[in-house]
Amino acid sequence: MKNHSTNSKKSITRREALKNIAAGAATVAAAPFFVPSFASASAAKRNHHITLAMVGGAHIHAPDFANRMAAAENVTTKYVWDPSRETAQTRRDVTGGEIAENVSQIASDPEVDGVVICSQTNLHVDLVPELARAGKHLFIEKPVGLNGDEAAAIANTVNESGVIFQTGYFMRSQAANLKIKQLIKDGALGEITRLRLSNVHSGAIGGWFDGEWRWMADTEQAGVGAFGDLGSHVFDLLLWFMEDDRPSACTGYIDTVLDRYPGCDEYGEGMVRFESGAVATVAGGWVDHANPNQVEISGTKGHLRVTNGRLYLRIPAMDADASQAWDDLPDSLKHPIELFFDAVAGAENVPLITADEAAKVNNLVTQIYNAHEQGVWVEL
C-alpha cells in the first residue's frame, strides 16, 4: 500500500488486521453489536485509494474500527488524534499513520478525504464543524450528539457542508432485518399494530465499563446510560422499519439495579406511538444475561419474530407458519464503516444512514428520557 509519508507506514499487515477482526469476532459473536467483516471495496473501486484519519479513539468500538481501517485494501490512514496521546498511540499502532498534534492539522490537509470520529460523545459538537467545513467526509460513531438538539445541530452542519455522512447503526446491515424491511414495505404483514425490539447485554454485570471505557457510563460525556447506548440501535431499526409512518408520542421507564456506575442508568423500556396507531416497545440495558428475542412485529396479515438471530414468519399468504426459520434472506450488507469506505471511494447508491436519520434517533431517545423524568407521554 502506498503511503503519503514514511510516518504513515502500517504498523501491522492487512492479514494481521483481518486476524484481529476475526479474533475479536470470536469473543463477541454472541454480543448484540457484532457484525462480521466483509471486504471493504467492490472490485470496481478496489484500486481507488482513500486517505482517512481517526479523530478520537476512546469509544468501545474504536479498536474494531482501527482494525477495519488497517485491513481495508483501499484505505490509508494518515493521522490519528485523541486528547489522550496514549489512546492515540494505541490506535495508531494498528492503523499506521502519524499522531496529529491537533484536529486543525487534519482539517487543513488536502490529502485527507474523510475521518472516523470515535471520541467521547461530548466532543462531537466541537469536532464536527471544523472537519465538515473543511470538506472531510464523516463517519461519526453513535450517538451523534449528547441529546436531540445537539444531534440536530450537527446534522445541519453536515447537510450544509455536503460531505458524506455515516454512523454505526449496524443492525440495518443484517440479513434478517433487511428482509423485515422489505416485508413491511411490501405490505406482507398488513397494517402494523405492534412492535417489540430489544438490544441488551450484561455489560454492567460484567464490569465492562470499569476501566478504559468508563466514560461511556458517565452521562456528562456519553449523553446517555445503558438504555440510550443500546436502545438507540433498535430505535434506529424501529424508525427505519416504520419510515412511512410518523412517531407521534413516546414515554418510558429507565432505572438502575446494581448502581455500579453512579448517575448512570442500567436498563429501561421505551414506548412509542405512531400516527397510524401502531405501538412499539423498545428495551435497552446492560444488566441482561440473555437476549433471545430481538424483534417481534404483528400486523393484520401476519407476524414475525427474530429469535437468536433467526427470522420466523407466520404469514398465511406466504405459506409461512413459523415452524422453522425463514432462510430465504437477502445478503447481509457490509459493516457501516466499510460502507463508508466505499462511499468515500466513489461507489454509487451505497445504503448509508443520513445525518437527519441519526438525529431523529437521538431526539427520540432524548424525549423518552424526558418522558421518564416527568412521568408523562411526550408529544413528538
Buried (B, 14 or more C-beta within 10 A) or exposed (E): BEBBEEEBEBEBEBEBBBBBBEEBBEEEEEEBBBBEBBBBBBEEBBEBBBBBBBBBBBBBBBBBBBBBBBBBEBBBBBBBBBEEEEBBEBBBEBBBBBBBEEBEBBBEBEEBBBBBBBBBBBBBBEBBBBBBEBBBBBBBBBBBBBBBEBBBBBBEBBBEBEBBBBBBBBBBBBBBBBBBBEBBEEEBBBEBBBBBBBBBBBBBBEEBBEEBBEBBBBBEBBBBBBBBBBBBBBBBBBBBBBEEBEBBBBBBBBBBEEEBBEEBBBBBBBBBBBEBEBBBBBBBBBBBEEBEBBBBBBBEBBBBBBBEBBBBBBBEEBEBEBEEBBEEBEEBBBBBBBBBBBBBBEBEEBEBBBBBBBBBBBBBBBBBBBBBEEEEBBEB
